[in-house]
Amino acid sequence: METGTGKTYVYLRTLLELHARYGWRKFVVVVPSVAIREGVMTSVELMRDHFRELYGNVPLEAWIYDSAQVSRLRHFATSPGLQLLVINIQAFDKSTNILNNPHDKLGGRRPIEFLQAAKPVVVLDEPQNLESERARAAITSLSPLCTLRYSATHRHVYNLLYQLDPVRAFELKLVKQIEIDSVREEGDFNRPYVRFKKVRPGARGITATLELDVQTATGIARKDVTVKHGDDLGSLAKRSIYTGLVVRGIDARPGGERVDLGQFSLALGAASGAMDEAIQRVQVRQTILRHFDKELTVARLPPEHRMKVLSLFFLDRAAHYAPSDGRVRAWFAEEYESARRLPQYASLRLPPVEHAHAGYFAERDGQAIDSRETSTKADDEAFEKIMRGKERLLSLDEPLRFIFSHSALREGWDNPNVFQICSLREMGTERERRQTLGRGLRLPVRADGTRCHDAALNRLTLIASEAFEDFARNLQSEFAEAGVRFNEAMIANARRRKKLRLRKGWNADPEFLALWERIQRRTRYAVRYDSQTLIERASAAIRHRPESIAPGRVTVVSAAVHVTRAGLVDEVQAAFSADEIRGPTTLPDFLAELQRRTELTRPTLARILTACGRLDEALLNPQQFLQIAEAEIQRVRRDLLADGVRYQPINDSVWEMALFEQELDAYLSRVQAVDKGLYDGVECDSDVEREFARQLDARSDIKLFLKLPRWFTIDTPLGRYNPDWAIVKEGPGEPPRLYLVRETKGVVRLDDLDWEERQKIACGKRHFAALGFRTGDYDWTDSATRV
C-alpha cells in the first residue's frame, strides 16, 4: 500500500475482522523502530472508539512489550480476550535477549515460549527492514499462525494478496498531490565546480564519479564524469577553468573516502565551487513563504474545517541547525522574521520565531548528531520525542509549525498535516526519495478530527535543489522498479516493433533504377568567405544582441507532478529569480576557449572581441559572455559558410544500392503501410510525414516513392543532412517521368523554419543542382498536393 494511504488502519481492522470471523484472539505486530512502534500505539488509541462501534464494543487489550514486565506474556497467552502486542524486532532477534532466555518470574521458562504457544497472527510493519537472516529467523521463532506484511516499498514480495500502488492512490485521491519547487543556480559557471559523488574500488584500480560543469555541443551542462588516477579535469570538462585540477589520488577506504585534486581534496559528498549555501538559503525562504501562503488559505475556512499547517526540513547535517549559531537556524530566523513582516501575512498573527520551530535529532553526550540509515538507540529516542508529540502538533493552539531533523529515512516519522517538505540534502536512492515524500502524503486532519478531501488544499510541496524534470523522471522510474505498471497503450513500448520488408524485384524495377541513377552520386563541397566580413558581422552581432549579461542567479521553478497510469507528467506553474550569485569568479582564457570552440585564429577572435564593445560586461559573468560571443560568431560564420558553399560530384563515388538490403525495423505506431514504396511501409517521424506518405500512395500519377534511408546523407557546413523523400511522378508531357526529391516540413512559409533547417535546404538545392536536377526538382513542401 502506497505510503500515506492508511495501512496501519487497514491491518488493525484486518486483525479485528479475523477475530470476528474466525475467533482468533492473539496478534503480534513486529516493528523495526521505536518511531513505528509509537505510531502504531497512537493509531490504536485514536481508533479505539471507531473500532468499538464497528465490532460491537469488543474489548481490545493493546500493549507494548517491555523486557522489565515479561510476566505479562503469560497473560497474553492465557487471556480469553483479544490481545494485541507491539514489539520491536530488536527485542528478540538475538540469543542474549531476555525474551529468549529462562526467567525466574516465569518458572524458569523462556518468555518467548508463551508467544509460541499462542500461535499468534503476526503483522510485519515495514517488512523491508526485517529482511536480514537474523530478523527472519526471529520472526519464525514466534511460531506464527500466519504472517502478513504491509509496506509501500517491499524489497521482496511473498504471496501478494493486495496492491494499492502509487498511481491508484493518486487516482483515488487517497494522498496529497505533489508539487515541487526546484531551486537551482542558473547562469553561473564561472567557478570550477566539482562534487565527489561516488568511489568504486576494483581489480583494475579505483575510479571516482565527479560531477563537473562540462562543455557540450549545446552549452555547459552539469554531468557525472568517471575519473581515475592521473586524469586532467580540464580535458574531461573541455574547459580551461579546470586547468591545473588533476586527480592525484583516490582513497576508497570506508569512512575515509577522499579524492585529491592537487589544489584541494574532497571528502565523499563534498563539493568545491558549489553554491550550496545560496541555494539552501533560498530553499529555506521558499519553504516559509509556501507555508505562510497555505496558512492564509486555511484561515479562510470555517472554524471546524481549519487545520494546522506544518513544514518539515531534512538537513544535510544536524550541526547546521542544532547549535545556537547553526547556519540554517540563523537563515531560518532571518527569513521567518522578514516574511512575517510582509503585509499580506499580517492577519495570520504569527508567533515569535523562537516558538515557531524546533529540532529533533539523535544525541550523544548531549550533542545533536547525524542520523544513520541503520537506526541507533539515539535515533530511536529522537523519533520517540516527536512521535509522542504528534497529536500536540496538530493543535492550532500549539505555535510550533516548522520541524527540523536530519534524516528522511524513518518510516513512521510522519504527521498528516505536513504540507511542505524542504530537502536540504540530495535524495540519492529510491527509498530515500519515496520515504521523503511519504512523510507528507497523508491526507490532512481538520480541527474537528475529520480528514480533508479538498483537492485544492491537499497538496504536498517539496522544496528541493533537484530539477523538477529529473524529479518526475526519477520518481516514475522508482515507481516502475517497485512494481507499478504504467499503461503500455499510453507510452512508448519498445517491444512493439515492425520489420519493414523490401518488395520482391525492387532492384530490377525500372522506375527505381532510373530514380537511383539520378540521386546515387556523392558530392564534396568547398566554401569561401572573407575574414574581414566575418570580423565586422560577428562583432556587430555581439554588440547588438539584446540579451543582457548579468551575474548568475538562484532561481525557483514551481511545477505540479501529476501521477497517472501513463506516467508522471510535470506541469510548470511559476518561475522566478530569487537571489543574485555574487562573489569571486575565475576568469577563463577567452581567446583560448573561443579558439577551441570556433576553430578561428586568435588574431581574428581578438579583433572581434575588441570591436564588439562589450568586454567590460564580461567581468559580470564571464561564462555567459563566452556563450553569447561563441553563439554569435558561430551563427555569422555558418551564414558565410552556407552562402559560400559550392558542390561538385565526386568521380566514381556513389551510394551502394546494396545498403537497402539492411534490415529495417520501426515502432509499429510510426509505420505507414504503402503500396508504391520500396518497402511495404515507411517509418514516419511526424504526423506531417504520415499524411504525406498516405496521400502520395493514393495518387495515380505517383509511380514510386521512398523515404530516403538515414544513411543517405549530404555533407554540409552544418553537419550531415538526410533529405526526406525521393519520388517518381508521371509527367503531363515531356519528359514522361519526373524524378523529384522533397523535404517535408509542417510550416507554410520557409521563413517559419529555424535558421539551420533553412540552410540545410539551401545546401540540398546546391547538391542536387550539381547532380543535374532542374530548378524545382528538389524543394521543400508541407503537403503532397504540392508535389
Secondary structure by P-SEA (a helix, b strand, c coil): ccccccaaaaaaaaaaaaaacccccbbbbbbccaaaaaaaaaaaaaaaaaaaaaccccbbbbbbbbcccccaaaaaaccccbbbbbbbcccccccccccccccccccccccaaaaaaaccbbbbccccccccaaaaaaaaaacccbbbbbcccccccccccccccaaaaaaaccbbbbbbbbbbbcccccccccccccccccccbbbbbbbccccccccccbbbbbbccccccccccccccccccccccccccccbbbbbccccccccccccccaaaaaaaaaaaaaaaaaaaaaaaaaacccccbbbbbbbbbccccccccccccaaaaaaaaaaaaaaacccccccccccccccbbbbbbbcccbbbbbcccccaaaaaaaaaaaaaccccccccccccbbbbccccccccccccccbbbcccccccaaaaaaaaaccccccccccccccccccccbbbbbccccaaaaaaaaaaaaaaacccccccccccccbbbbbbbcccccccaaaaaaaaaccccbbbbbbbbaaaaaaaaaaaaaaccbbbbcccbbbbbbbbbbccccbbbbbcccccccccccbbbbcaaaaaaaaaccccaaaaaaaaaaccccccccccaaaaaaaaaaaaaaaaaaaaaaabbbbbcccccccccccccccccccccccccccccccbbbbccaaaaaaaaaaaacccccccccccccccccccccbbbbcccbbbbbccccccccbbbbbbcccccccccaaaaaaaaaaaaaaaaacccccccccccccccc
